Amino acid sequence: MIKTIFTACLVIFGLSACQSNSHQAEEINIVGNWHVESALSEAVINHSPAEIIFAADGKLSGNNSCNQFFGEYEQEENQLTLLPAGSSMMACVDVLMKQEQRVMKAMPLVTNITISKSGKLLLKSDAGANLLVLTKKED
């Protein structure tokens, strides 16, 4: 009886080891400079310098419309955590200051990413809302 159970367990284990993980998520390469197109569902002002730069070493930097910011990010497949640490403190016109606040408010809420069919990087919340929409800048 024990031999039969052992053989059955061995067969089940062997078959489960042969399964492929073809549905495994593919990691999205986010390294580079990205122009912020929208923040918290509002389009950024035309010609705004808002951008996010993801460095290969996990460093995060950019311009949030008015000021420079810096920090770190962590990515594992399509999971993303943005950890902004600080920014410069210049005053700008009100519309850019409000846009800056939306960008900075959105960043810590990001939990995952996808690429749209048009190639835009969508930074999303746990609930699936688009927090930031980014377009890759040409080098």
Protein Blocks (a to p, Z undefined) as FASTA:
>chain_A
ZZmmmmmmmmmmmmmmmpccfkbccdddfbdcdddfbgghiacdehiabdcdddfkopac
ddehjaccddddddehjaccdddfbdcdbdcdfklmmmmmmmmmmmmmpcbdcddfkopa
cdddfkopafbdcddddZZ
